[in-house]
Amino acid sequence: MSFFSDVERDLVVAARTPLADGVVALDLVSHNGRDLPVWTPGSHVDVLLAPGVERQYSLCGDLHDRSRWRIAVLREDAGRGGSVRLHDEVVEGQRLRVRGPRNHFAFEVTPGTRYRFLAGGIGITALRAMVATAEAAGADWTLEYAGRSRATMAFVAELTAAHPGRVTVHAADEGARLDVRALLAQPRSDTAVYVCGPTRLIDAVEETLADWPPAALHAERFEAREFGEPVWPDPFEVELALSGTTVVVEPGQSVLDAVAAEGVVVLSSCRVGTCGTCETPVLEGAVEHRDSVLTPAEQAEDVVMMVCVSRAAGPRLVLDL
Ligand code: FES
């Protein structure tokens, strides 16, 4: 089951807890003590730090504890500044504006399915609730958890202690590297693979699963995919079916910006194709999908597109805007 909520709320930081070197957990509660909305494994929220400064974080706390949401923030000194602000400036008792939750990485246990979870570094945050759900359902699951060292890997002690036969730690400083090709060499129709982590890990899993059934792979990227030049290099028209207007999208301009210039606002957050917030229904036309959210099968349907990065693959699109 997936959730797509665009509701914004001010939440209070109830606790800050160091989880690993460079990783801090923030527990967020409502200001009046009321329960927070339910969420599903794979969900994330947008933390709105300032106008135009938003960051996405997976919910990684207890699914059944409605009193709080937990996010875990990896400090990225070479990043765009959001994680450093959350590490250095946010204190207990402070309010944070939060939007969501949304889920583009949905997980459900299906009887007879084996689950292979692969986490790289902070990618464990998106998988932790899936692991708990698979375990509670009595599913056949394993987790391969890769990182630089155990000291930098959030939840590593907890996971290995609770599930010694199912969790394998691949800490680079112990010489235990994750060999994706060896692990997933044999295509299996009864296995679902869930991966979250750095681009190189997800790319390696995608490559390895090339001969597997397409539905086997479930990936969430924190970093945007790289693309070459657009396949349709010229301006293209976008008809907005609900608004009754047509806008021209110039080369180098996003559909999101072009429609905003006409006064049609599409909610957006990451603006690089990783969060799914700007998902927009497509009524007609071929899309060149340049996002990192939709699966190849979803992209092939051309039913929705991420208008912050995806473009027309021809002269015209009709969107349900
Ligand atoms: S705003 Fe995040 S995918 Fe478009």
py3Dmol code that shows the C-alpha trace and the ligand (Angstrom):
import py3Dmol

protein = """\
ATOM      1  CA  MET A   1       0.000   0.000   0.000  1.00  0.00           C
ATOM      2  CA  SER A   2       1.366   3.428  -0.909  1.00  0.00           C
ATOM      3  CA  PHE A   3       0.669   6.794   0.590  1.00  0.00           C
ATOM      4  CA  PHE A   4       0.898  10.127  -1.132  1.00  0.00           C
ATOM      5  CA  SER A   5       0.287  12.988   1.245  1.00  0.00           C
ATOM      6  CA  ASP A   6       1.131  16.588   0.458  1.00  0.00           C
ATOM      7  CA  VAL A   7       0.040  17.795   3.882  1.00  0.00           C
ATOM      8  CA  GLU A   8       2.505  20.094   5.626  1.00  0.00           C
ATOM      9  CA  ARG A   9       2.710  20.187   9.402  1.00  0.00           C
ATOM     10  CA  ASP A  10       4.947  21.729  12.044  1.00  0.00           C
ATOM     11  CA  LEU A  11       6.451  18.965  14.134  1.00  0.00           C
ATOM     12  CA  VAL A  12       8.536  19.215  17.265  1.00  0.00           C
ATOM     13  CA  VAL A  13      11.960  17.602  17.566  1.00  0.00           C
ATOM     14  CA  ALA A  14      11.381  15.434  20.643  1.00  0.00           C
ATOM     15  CA  ALA A  15      14.803  13.797  20.643  1.00  0.00           C
ATOM     16  CA  ARG A  16      18.160  13.877  18.886  1.00  0.00           C
ATOM     17  CA  THR A  17      20.015  10.578  19.072  1.00  0.00           C
ATOM     18  CA  PRO A  18      23.422   9.772  17.552  1.00  0.00           C
ATOM     19  CA  LEU A  19      23.048   6.524  15.611  1.00  0.00           C
ATOM     20  CA  ALA A  20      26.528   6.204  14.103  1.00  0.00           C
ATOM     21  CA  ASP A  21      29.489   8.371  13.150  1.00  0.00           C
ATOM     22  CA  GLY A  22      27.965  11.251  11.194  1.00  0.00           C
ATOM     23  CA  VAL A  23      24.372  10.036  11.557  1.00  0.00           C
ATOM     24  CA  VAL A  24      21.842  11.569  13.915  1.00  0.00           C
ATOM     25  CA  ALA A  25      18.231  10.459  14.421  1.00  0.00           C
ATOM     26  CA  LEU A  26      15.554  13.091  14.891  1.00  0.00           C
ATOM     27  CA  ASP A  27      12.294  11.990  16.518  1.00  0.00           C
ATOM     28  CA  LEU A  28       9.432  14.232  15.411  1.00  0.00           C
ATOM     29  CA  VAL A  29       6.157  14.538  17.320  1.00  0.00           C
ATOM     30  CA  SER A  30       3.037  16.653  16.993  1.00  0.00           C
ATOM     31  CA  HIS A  31       2.972  19.821  19.100  1.00  0.00           C
ATOM     32  CA  ASN A  32      -0.291  18.801  20.788  1.00  0.00           C
ATOM     33  CA  GLY A  33       0.515  15.168  21.528  1.00  0.00           C
ATOM     34  CA  ARG A  34      -1.862  13.817  18.893  1.00  0.00           C
ATOM     35  CA  ASP A  35      -0.982  10.727  16.877  1.00  0.00           C
ATOM     36  CA  LEU A  36       0.712  11.248  13.541  1.00  0.00           C
ATOM     37  CA  PRO A  37      -0.638   9.692  10.330  1.00  0.00           C
ATOM     38  CA  VAL A  38       0.193   6.076   9.618  1.00  0.00           C
ATOM     39  CA  TRP A  39       2.954   5.391   7.113  1.00  0.00           C
ATOM     40  CA  THR A  40       4.111   2.417   5.103  1.00  0.00           C
ATOM     41  CA  PRO A  41       7.589   0.875   4.684  1.00  0.00           C
ATOM     42  CA  GLY A  42       9.598   2.857   2.122  1.00  0.00           C
ATOM     43  CA  SER A  43       7.933   6.192   2.947  1.00  0.00           C
ATOM     44  CA  HIS A  44       9.815   9.457   3.105  1.00  0.00           C
ATOM     45  CA  VAL A  45       9.032  12.981   4.247  1.00  0.00           C
ATOM     46  CA  ASP A  46      10.217  16.339   2.973  1.00  0.00           C
ATOM     47  CA  VAL A  47      11.823  18.528   5.627  1.00  0.00           C
ATOM     48  CA  LEU A  48      11.253  22.174   4.659  1.00  0.00           C
ATOM     49  CA  LEU A  49      14.282  24.031   6.001  1.00  0.00           C
ATOM     50  CA  ALA A  50      13.651  27.366   4.293  1.00  0.00           C
ATOM     51  CA  PRO A  51      11.809  28.551   1.185  1.00  0.00           C
ATOM     52  CA  GLY A  52      13.228  26.481  -1.655  1.00  0.00           C
ATOM     53  CA  VAL A  53      15.415  24.423   0.693  1.00  0.00           C
ATOM     54  CA  GLU A  54      13.855  20.998   1.138  1.00  0.00           C
ATOM     55  CA  ARG A  55      15.379  17.632   1.834  1.00  0.00           C
ATOM     56  CA  GLN A  56      13.904  14.123   1.717  1.00  0.00           C
ATOM     57  CA  TYR A  57      14.411  11.610   4.515  1.00  0.00           C
ATOM     58  CA  SER A  58      13.086   8.080   4.844  1.00  0.00           C
ATOM     59  CA  LEU A  59      10.973   7.284   7.878  1.00  0.00           C
ATOM     60  CA  CYS A  60      12.981   4.718   9.820  1.00  0.00           C
ATOM     61  CA  GLY A  61      11.274   4.412  13.195  1.00  0.00           C
ATOM     62  CA  ASP A  62       8.686   1.999  14.526  1.00  0.00           C
ATOM     63  CA  LEU A  63       5.793   1.646  12.074  1.00  0.00           C
ATOM     64  CA  HIS A  64       3.353   1.039  14.907  1.00  0.00           C
ATOM     65  CA  ASP A  65       4.363   3.969  17.100  1.00  0.00           C
ATOM     66  CA  ARG A  66       1.951   6.686  15.963  1.00  0.00           C
ATOM     67  CA  SER A  67       3.318   9.131  18.537  1.00  0.00           C
ATOM     68  CA  ARG A  68       6.466   9.913  16.525  1.00  0.00           C
ATOM     69  CA  TRP A  69       8.192   9.772  13.180  1.00  0.00           C
ATOM     70  CA  ARG A  70      11.925   9.127  13.106  1.00  0.00           C
ATOM     71  CA  ILE A  71      14.323  10.291  10.411  1.00  0.00           C
ATOM     72  CA  ALA A  72      18.085   9.683  10.336  1.00  0.00           C
ATOM     73  CA  VAL A  73      20.321  12.336   8.807  1.00  0.00           C
ATOM     74  CA  LEU A  74      23.769  11.604   7.404  1.00  0.00           C
ATOM     75  CA  ARG A  75      26.002  14.639   7.699  1.00  0.00           C
ATOM     76  CA  GLU A  76      27.310  15.433   4.213  1.00  0.00           C
ATOM     77  CA  ASP A  77      29.908  18.165   4.499  1.00  0.00           C
ATOM     78  CA  ALA A  78      30.330  18.229   0.707  1.00  0.00           C
ATOM     79  CA  GLY A  79      26.549  18.313   0.124  1.00  0.00           C
ATOM     80  CA  ARG A  80      24.226  21.236  -0.469  1.00  0.00           C
ATOM     81  CA  GLY A  81      24.034  22.219   3.199  1.00  0.00           C
ATOM     82  CA  GLY A  82      20.725  20.721   4.330  1.00  0.00           C
ATOM     83  CA  SER A  83      22.170  17.873   6.374  1.00  0.00           C
ATOM     84  CA  VAL A  84      24.762  20.143   7.976  1.00  0.00           C
ATOM     85  CA  ARG A  85      21.989  22.501   9.070  1.00  0.00           C
ATOM     86  CA  LEU A  86      20.039  19.643  10.584  1.00  0.00           C
ATOM     87  CA  HIS A  87      23.143  18.425  12.410  1.00  0.00           C
ATOM     88  CA  ASP A  88      24.421  21.793  13.620  1.00  0.00           C
ATOM     89  CA  GLU A  89      21.334  23.938  14.143  1.00  0.00           C
ATOM     90  CA  VAL A  90      18.396  21.741  15.084  1.00  0.00           C
ATOM     91  CA  VAL A  91      17.909  21.224  18.819  1.00  0.00           C
ATOM     92  CA  GLU A  92      15.373  19.312  20.875  1.00  0.00           C
ATOM     93  CA  GLY A  93      12.154  21.270  21.271  1.00  0.00           C
ATOM     94  CA  GLN A  94      12.571  23.053  17.946  1.00  0.00           C
ATOM     95  CA  ARG A  95       9.819  22.942  15.338  1.00  0.00           C
ATOM     96  CA  LEU A  96      10.440  21.625  11.848  1.00  0.00           C
ATOM     97  CA  ARG A  97       8.098  22.026   8.889  1.00  0.00           C
ATOM     98  CA  VAL A  98       7.513  18.585   7.369  1.00  0.00           C
ATOM     99  CA  ARG A  99       5.540  17.503   4.292  1.00  0.00           C
ATOM    100  CA  GLY A 100       4.262  14.015   3.619  1.00  0.00           C
ATOM    101  CA  PRO A 101       4.703  11.138   4.019  1.00  0.00           C
ATOM    102  CA  ARG A 102       4.979   9.940   0.440  1.00  0.00           C
ATOM    103  CA  ASN A 103       5.957   6.503  -0.766  1.00  0.00           C
ATOM    104  CA  HIS A 104       7.486   5.662  -4.136  1.00  0.00           C
ATOM    105  CA  PHE A 105       9.288   2.600  -2.770  1.00  0.00           C
ATOM    106  CA  ALA A 106       6.329   0.575  -1.569  1.00  0.00           C
ATOM    107  CA  PHE A 107       6.749  -2.822   0.016  1.00  0.00           C
ATOM    108  CA  GLU A 108       4.208  -5.530   0.732  1.00  0.00           C
ATOM    109  CA  VAL A 109       4.746  -9.114   1.791  1.00  0.00           C
ATOM    110  CA  THR A 110       3.383 -11.628  -0.705  1.00  0.00           C
ATOM    111  CA  PRO A 111       3.132 -15.269   0.401  1.00  0.00           C
ATOM    112  CA  GLY A 112       5.798 -17.450  -1.205  1.00  0.00           C
ATOM    113  CA  THR A 113       8.099 -14.551  -2.111  1.00  0.00           C
ATOM    114  CA  ARG A 114      11.710 -14.373  -0.911  1.00  0.00           C
ATOM    115  CA  TYR A 115      13.029 -10.916  -0.111  1.00  0.00           C
ATOM    116  CA  ARG A 116      16.609  -9.853  -0.619  1.00  0.00           C
ATOM    117  CA  PHE A 117      17.332  -6.417   0.872  1.00  0.00           C
ATOM    118  CA  LEU A 118      20.550  -4.599  -0.045  1.00  0.00           C
ATOM    119  CA  ALA A 119      21.478  -1.438   1.831  1.00  0.00           C
ATOM    120  CA  GLY A 120      24.418   0.844   1.189  1.00  0.00           C
ATOM    121  CA  GLY A 121      25.247   3.230   4.030  1.00  0.00           C
ATOM    122  CA  ILE A 122      22.380   5.535   4.954  1.00  0.00           C
ATOM    123  CA  GLY A 123      20.169   3.601   2.494  1.00  0.00           C
ATOM    124  CA  ILE A 124      19.389   1.339   5.458  1.00  0.00           C
ATOM    125  CA  THR A 125      16.874   3.971   6.598  1.00  0.00           C
ATOM    126  CA  ALA A 126      14.544   3.173   3.691  1.00  0.00           C
ATOM    127  CA  LEU A 127      14.798  -0.578   4.313  1.00  0.00           C
ATOM    128  CA  ARG A 128      14.586  -0.837   8.086  1.00  0.00           C
ATOM    129  CA  ALA A 129      10.772  -0.850   8.246  1.00  0.00           C
ATOM    130  CA  MET A 130      10.650  -3.367   5.372  1.00  0.00           C
ATOM    131  CA  VAL A 131      12.922  -5.715   7.302  1.00  0.00           C
ATOM    132  CA  ALA A 132      10.677  -5.418  10.374  1.00  0.00           C
ATOM    133  CA  THR A 133       7.579  -6.047   8.279  1.00  0.00           C
ATOM    134  CA  ALA A 134       9.085  -9.070   6.525  1.00  0.00           C
ATOM    135  CA  GLU A 135      10.178 -10.525   9.860  1.00  0.00           C
ATOM    136  CA  ALA A 136       6.761  -9.949  11.454  1.00  0.00           C
ATOM    137  CA  ALA A 137       5.100 -11.690   8.510  1.00  0.00           C
ATOM    138  CA  GLY A 138       7.391 -14.720   8.795  1.00  0.00           C
ATOM    139  CA  ALA A 139       8.760 -14.117   5.305  1.00  0.00           C
ATOM    140  CA  ASP A 140      12.001 -15.561   3.926  1.00  0.00           C
ATOM    141  CA  TRP A 141      14.306 -12.538   3.902  1.00  0.00           C
ATOM    142  CA  THR A 142      17.952 -11.545   4.118  1.00  0.00           C
ATOM    143  CA  LEU A 143      19.689  -8.202   4.401  1.00  0.00           C
ATOM    144  CA  GLU A 144      23.098  -7.382   2.955  1.00  0.00           C
ATOM    145  CA  TYR A 145      24.275  -4.179   4.616  1.00  0.00           C
ATOM    146  CA  ALA A 146      27.372  -2.480   3.170  1.00  0.00           C
ATOM    147  CA  GLY A 147      29.271   0.492   4.564  1.00  0.00           C
ATOM    148  CA  ARG A 148      32.704   1.918   5.209  1.00  0.00           C
ATOM    149  CA  SER A 149      32.912   0.612   8.779  1.00  0.00           C
ATOM    150  CA  ARG A 150      30.487  -0.595  11.437  1.00  0.00           C
ATOM    151  CA  ALA A 151      31.002   2.687  13.287  1.00  0.00           C
ATOM    152  CA  THR A 152      29.418   4.579  10.378  1.00  0.00           C
ATOM    153  CA  MET A 153      26.521   2.168   9.828  1.00  0.00           C
ATOM    154  CA  ALA A 154      23.270   3.140  11.551  1.00  0.00           C
ATOM    155  CA  PHE A 155      21.271   0.323  13.165  1.00  0.00           C
ATOM    156  CA  VAL A 156      24.030  -2.222  12.453  1.00  0.00           C
ATOM    157  CA  ALA A 157      24.360  -3.555  16.012  1.00  0.00           C
ATOM    158  CA  GLU A 158      20.607  -3.752  16.486  1.00  0.00           C
ATOM    159  CA  LEU A 159      20.014  -5.572  13.212  1.00  0.00           C
ATOM    160  CA  THR A 160      22.805  -8.086  13.601  1.00  0.00           C
ATOM    161  CA  ALA A 161      21.831  -8.852  17.198  1.00  0.00           C
ATOM    162  CA  ALA A 162      18.143  -9.311  16.376  1.00  0.00           C
ATOM    163  CA  HIS A 163      18.608 -11.309  13.159  1.00  0.00           C
ATOM    164  CA  PRO A 164      22.008 -13.028  13.272  1.00  0.00           C
ATOM    165  CA  GLY A 165      21.153 -15.577  10.600  1.00  0.00           C
ATOM    166  CA  ARG A 166      19.645 -13.118   8.177  1.00  0.00           C
ATOM    167  CA  VAL A 167      21.830 -10.003   8.262  1.00  0.00           C
ATOM    168  CA  THR A 168      25.281  -9.942   6.659  1.00  0.00           C
ATOM    169  CA  VAL A 169      27.484  -6.922   7.246  1.00  0.00           C
ATOM    170  CA  HIS A 170      29.913  -5.881   4.521  1.00  0.00           C
ATOM    171  CA  ALA A 171      32.216  -3.363   6.210  1.00  0.00           C
ATOM    172  CA  ALA A 172      34.956  -2.151   3.884  1.00  0.00           C
ATOM    173  CA  ASP A 173      37.452  -1.664   6.708  1.00  0.00           C
ATOM    174  CA  GLU A 174      37.044  -5.345   7.582  1.00  0.00           C
ATOM    175  CA  GLY A 175      37.715  -6.330   3.967  1.00  0.00           C
ATOM    176  CA  ALA A 176      34.165  -7.629   3.605  1.00  0.00           C
ATOM    177  CA  ARG A 177      32.981  -6.127   0.352  1.00  0.00           C
ATOM    178  CA  LEU A 178      29.514  -6.806  -1.036  1.00  0.00           C
ATOM    179  CA  ASP A 179      29.710  -8.887  -4.235  1.00  0.00           C
ATOM    180  CA  VAL A 180      26.361  -8.162  -5.865  1.00  0.00           C
ATOM    181  CA  ARG A 181      27.037 -10.334  -8.888  1.00  0.00           C
ATOM    182  CA  ALA A 182      27.824 -13.395  -6.815  1.00  0.00           C
ATOM    183  CA  LEU A 183      24.836 -12.810  -4.560  1.00  0.00           C
ATOM    184  CA  LEU A 184      22.278 -12.387  -7.333  1.00  0.00           C
ATOM    185  CA  ALA A 185      23.866 -14.480 -10.065  1.00  0.00           C
ATOM    186  CA  GLN A 186      20.943 -16.837 -10.501  1.00  0.00           C
ATOM    187  CA  PRO A 187      17.676 -15.300 -11.829  1.00  0.00           C
ATOM    188  CA  ARG A 188      14.717 -16.375  -9.696  1.00  0.00           C
ATOM    189  CA  SER A 189      11.060 -15.763 -10.307  1.00  0.00           C
ATOM    190  CA  ASP A 190      10.180 -16.099  -6.609  1.00  0.00           C
ATOM    191  CA  THR A 191      12.517 -13.367  -5.335  1.00  0.00           C
ATOM    192  CA  ALA A 192      12.038  -9.620  -4.903  1.00  0.00           C
ATOM    193  CA  VAL A 193      15.157  -7.474  -4.522  1.00  0.00           C
ATOM    194  CA  TYR A 194      14.950  -4.167  -2.652  1.00  0.00           C
ATOM    195  CA  VAL A 195      17.984  -1.910  -2.823  1.00  0.00           C
ATOM    196  CA  CYS A 196      18.714   1.552  -1.478  1.00  0.00           C
ATOM    197  CA  GLY A 197      22.076   3.267  -1.327  1.00  0.00           C
ATOM    198  CA  PRO A 198      24.634   5.019  -3.496  1.00  0.00           C
ATOM    199  CA  THR A 199      24.358   5.093  -7.269  1.00  0.00           C
ATOM    200  CA  ARG A 200      27.158   2.561  -7.815  1.00  0.00           C
ATOM    201  CA  LEU A 201      25.351  -0.031  -5.684  1.00  0.00           C
ATOM    202  CA  ILE A 202      21.999   0.457  -7.390  1.00  0.00           C
ATOM    203  CA  ASP A 203      23.609   0.452 -10.840  1.00  0.00           C
ATOM    204  CA  ALA A 204      25.410  -2.811 -10.004  1.00  0.00           C
ATOM    205  CA  VAL A 205      22.157  -4.416  -8.849  1.00  0.00           C
ATOM    206  CA  GLU A 206      20.292  -3.172 -11.934  1.00  0.00           C
ATOM    207  CA  GLU A 207      22.976  -4.588 -14.200  1.00  0.00           C
ATOM    208  CA  THR A 208      23.057  -7.914 -12.379  1.00  0.00           C
ATOM    209  CA  LEU A 209      19.283  -8.281 -12.535  1.00  0.00           C
ATOM    210  CA  ALA A 210      19.138  -7.653 -16.288  1.00  0.00           C
ATOM    211  CA  ASP A 211      18.093 -11.288 -16.892  1.00  0.00           C
ATOM    212  CA  TRP A 212      15.650 -11.412 -13.991  1.00  0.00           C
ATOM    213  CA  PRO A 213      11.904 -10.783 -14.319  1.00  0.00           C
ATOM    214  CA  PRO A 214      11.529  -6.972 -14.583  1.00  0.00           C
ATOM    215  CA  ALA A 215       9.284  -6.785 -11.519  1.00  0.00           C
ATOM    216  CA  ALA A 216      12.008  -8.281  -9.289  1.00  0.00           C
ATOM    217  CA  LEU A 217      13.902  -5.027  -8.818  1.00  0.00           C
ATOM    218  CA  HIS A 218      12.770  -2.326  -6.402  1.00  0.00           C
ATOM    219  CA  ALA A 219      15.208   0.530  -5.949  1.00  0.00           C
ATOM    220  CA  GLU A 220      15.231   3.902  -4.291  1.00  0.00           C
ATOM    221  CA  ARG A 221      17.858   6.389  -5.328  1.00  0.00           C
ATOM    222  CA  PHE A 222      18.961   9.302  -3.169  1.00  0.00           C
ATOM    223  CA  GLU A 223      21.121  10.617  -6.003  1.00  0.00           C
ATOM    224  CA  ALA A 224      19.791  11.582  -9.413  1.00  0.00           C
ATOM    225  CA  ARG A 225      20.622   9.438 -12.423  1.00  0.00           C
ATOM    226  CA  GLU A 226      22.868  10.979 -15.050  1.00  0.00           C
ATOM    227  CA  PHE A 227      21.444  11.576 -18.533  1.00  0.00           C
ATOM    228  CA  GLY A 228      22.822  12.811 -21.825  1.00  0.00           C
ATOM    229  CA  GLU A 229      21.226  15.399 -24.074  1.00  0.00           C
ATOM    230  CA  PRO A 230      17.416  15.237 -24.420  1.00  0.00           C
ATOM    231  CA  VAL A 231      16.169  13.058 -27.278  1.00  0.00           C
ATOM    232  CA  TRP A 232      13.944  15.943 -28.484  1.00  0.00           C
ATOM    233  CA  PRO A 233      16.305  18.899 -28.529  1.00  0.00           C
ATOM    234  CA  ASP A 234      13.800  21.451 -29.847  1.00  0.00           C
ATOM    235  CA  PRO A 235      11.085  23.430 -28.068  1.00  0.00           C
ATOM    236  CA  PHE A 236       7.899  21.431 -27.503  1.00  0.00           C
ATOM    237  CA  GLU A 237       4.311  22.267 -26.644  1.00  0.00           C
ATOM    238  CA  VAL A 238       2.570  21.201 -23.463  1.00  0.00           C
ATOM    239  CA  GLU A 239      -1.197  21.460 -23.469  1.00  0.00           C
ATOM    240  CA  LEU A 240      -2.660  21.824 -19.984  1.00  0.00           C
ATOM    241  CA  ALA A 241      -5.989  20.040 -20.277  1.00  0.00           C
ATOM    242  CA  LEU A 242      -7.597  21.396 -17.109  1.00  0.00           C
ATOM    243  CA  SER A 243      -6.379  24.964 -17.543  1.00  0.00           C
ATOM    244  CA  GLY A 244      -7.139  25.061 -21.278  1.00  0.00           C
ATOM    245  CA  THR A 245      -3.808  26.653 -22.161  1.00  0.00           C
ATOM    246  CA  THR A 246      -0.743  25.584 -24.073  1.00  0.00           C
ATOM    247  CA  VAL A 247       2.800  26.456 -23.045  1.00  0.00           C
ATOM    248  CA  VAL A 248       6.015  26.134 -24.989  1.00  0.00           C
ATOM    249  CA  VAL A 249       8.911  24.499 -23.161  1.00  0.00           C
ATOM    250  CA  GLU A 250      12.244  25.790 -24.386  1.00  0.00           C
ATOM    251  CA  PRO A 251      15.446  23.710 -24.481  1.00  0.00           C
ATOM    252  CA  GLY A 252      17.104  24.018 -21.082  1.00  0.00           C
ATOM    253  CA  GLN A 253      13.796  24.863 -19.389  1.00  0.00           C
ATOM    254  CA  SER A 254      11.890  22.315 -17.303  1.00  0.00           C
ATOM    255  CA  VAL A 255       8.226  21.564 -17.840  1.00  0.00           C
ATOM    256  CA  LEU A 256       7.790  22.476 -14.174  1.00  0.00           C
ATOM    257  CA  ASP A 257       9.185  25.978 -14.710  1.00  0.00           C
ATOM    258  CA  ALA A 258       7.355  26.480 -18.003  1.00  0.00           C
ATOM    259  CA  VAL A 259       3.941  25.735 -16.518  1.00  0.00           C
ATOM    260  CA  ALA A 260       4.741  27.787 -13.402  1.00  0.00           C
ATOM    261  CA  ALA A 261       5.402  30.766 -15.662  1.00  0.00           C
ATOM    262  CA  GLU A 262       1.787  30.381 -16.830  1.00  0.00           C
ATOM    263  CA  GLY A 263       0.614  30.458 -13.215  1.00  0.00           C
ATOM    264  CA  VAL A 264       0.048  26.704 -12.927  1.00  0.00           C
ATOM    265  CA  VAL A 265       1.796  25.508  -9.804  1.00  0.00           C
ATOM    266  CA  VAL A 266       2.883  21.880  -9.513  1.00  0.00           C
ATOM    267  CA  LEU A 267       4.127  20.917  -6.078  1.00  0.00           C
ATOM    268  CA  SER A 268       7.833  20.112  -6.199  1.00  0.00           C
ATOM    269  CA  SER A 269      10.589  19.361  -3.735  1.00  0.00           C
ATOM    270  CA  CYS A 270      13.894  17.886  -4.922  1.00  0.00           C
ATOM    271  CA  ARG A 271      13.657  19.226  -8.505  1.00  0.00           C
ATOM    272  CA  VAL A 272      16.200  16.613  -9.648  1.00  0.00           C
ATOM    273  CA  GLY A 273      13.867  13.680 -10.226  1.00  0.00           C
ATOM    274  CA  THR A 274      14.429  11.680  -7.052  1.00  0.00           C
ATOM    275  CA  CYS A 275      11.499  12.424  -4.725  1.00  0.00           C
ATOM    276  CA  GLY A 276       8.367  11.961  -6.854  1.00  0.00           C
ATOM    277  CA  THR A 277       6.599  15.068  -5.527  1.00  0.00           C
ATOM    278  CA  CYS A 278       6.020  16.611  -8.960  1.00  0.00           C
ATOM    279  CA  GLU A 279       4.436  13.492 -10.477  1.00  0.00           C
ATOM    280  CA  THR A 280       1.915  14.627 -13.079  1.00  0.00           C
ATOM    281  CA  PRO A 281      -0.594  12.596 -15.119  1.00  0.00           C
ATOM    282  CA  VAL A 282       0.107  12.433 -18.864  1.00  0.00           C
ATOM    283  CA  LEU A 283      -2.921  12.318 -21.159  1.00  0.00           C
ATOM    284  CA  GLU A 284      -1.218  12.263 -24.576  1.00  0.00           C
ATOM    285  CA  GLY A 285       2.240  12.218 -26.083  1.00  0.00           C
ATOM    286  CA  ALA A 286       5.513  10.367 -25.644  1.00  0.00           C
ATOM    287  CA  VAL A 287       7.705  11.187 -22.651  1.00  0.00           C
ATOM    288  CA  GLU A 288      11.457  11.008 -22.292  1.00  0.00           C
ATOM    289  CA  HIS A 289      11.632   9.969 -18.648  1.00  0.00           C
ATOM    290  CA  ARG A 290      14.689  11.406 -16.922  1.00  0.00           C
ATOM    291  CA  ASP A 291      13.650  10.714 -13.341  1.00  0.00           C
ATOM    292  CA  SER A 292      15.086   8.318 -10.763  1.00  0.00           C
ATOM    293  CA  VAL A 293      11.742   7.349  -9.216  1.00  0.00           C
ATOM    294  CA  LEU A 294       9.657   5.367 -11.698  1.00  0.00           C
ATOM    295  CA  THR A 295      10.546   1.804 -12.603  1.00  0.00           C
ATOM    296  CA  PRO A 296      11.343   1.064 -16.267  1.00  0.00           C
ATOM    297  CA  ALA A 297       7.911  -0.591 -16.545  1.00  0.00           C
ATOM    298  CA  GLU A 298       6.176   2.490 -15.133  1.00  0.00           C
ATOM    299  CA  GLN A 299       8.145   4.745 -17.432  1.00  0.00           C
ATOM    300  CA  ALA A 300       7.174   2.666 -20.459  1.00  0.00           C
ATOM    301  CA  GLU A 301       3.490   3.237 -19.680  1.00  0.00           C
ATOM    302  CA  ASP A 302       3.788   7.043 -20.095  1.00  0.00           C
ATOM    303  CA  VAL A 303       0.894   7.478 -17.665  1.00  0.00           C
ATOM    304  CA  VAL A 304       2.724   9.899 -15.365  1.00  0.00           C
ATOM    305  CA  MET A 305       5.907  11.944 -15.540  1.00  0.00           C
ATOM    306  CA  MET A 306       8.144  13.900 -13.171  1.00  0.00           C
ATOM    307  CA  VAL A 307       7.887  17.355 -14.680  1.00  0.00           C
ATOM    308  CA  CYS A 308      10.980  18.701 -12.905  1.00  0.00           C
ATOM    309  CA  VAL A 309      13.280  16.657 -15.159  1.00  0.00           C
ATOM    310  CA  SER A 310      11.351  14.607 -17.720  1.00  0.00           C
ATOM    311  CA  ARG A 311      10.586  16.033 -21.145  1.00  0.00           C
ATOM    312  CA  ALA A 312       8.627  15.376 -24.301  1.00  0.00           C
ATOM    313  CA  ALA A 313      10.079  12.824 -26.689  1.00  0.00           C
ATOM    314  CA  GLY A 314       8.291  14.626 -29.522  1.00  0.00           C
ATOM    315  CA  PRO A 315       6.664  17.955 -30.400  1.00  0.00           C
ATOM    316  CA  ARG A 316       3.707  17.832 -27.994  1.00  0.00           C
ATOM    317  CA  LEU A 317       2.428  16.550 -24.650  1.00  0.00           C
ATOM    318  CA  VAL A 318      -0.970  16.866 -23.009  1.00  0.00           C
ATOM    319  CA  LEU A 319      -0.884  16.934 -19.207  1.00  0.00           C
ATOM    320  CA  ASP A 320      -3.743  16.699 -16.733  1.00  0.00           C
ATOM    321  CA  LEU A 321      -3.058  20.142 -15.290  1.00  0.00           C
TER     322      LEU A 321
END
"""
ligand_1 = """\
4
FES
S 10.381 17.555 -7.519
Fe 11.258 15.669 -6.871
S 10.880 14.366 -8.571
Fe 10.269 16.312 -9.277
"""
view = py3Dmol.view(width=600, height=400)
view.addModel(protein, "pdb")
view.setStyle({"model": 0}, {"cartoon": {"style": "trace"}})
view.addModel(ligand_1, "xyz")
view.setStyle({"model": 1}, {"stick": {}})
view.zoomTo()
view.show()
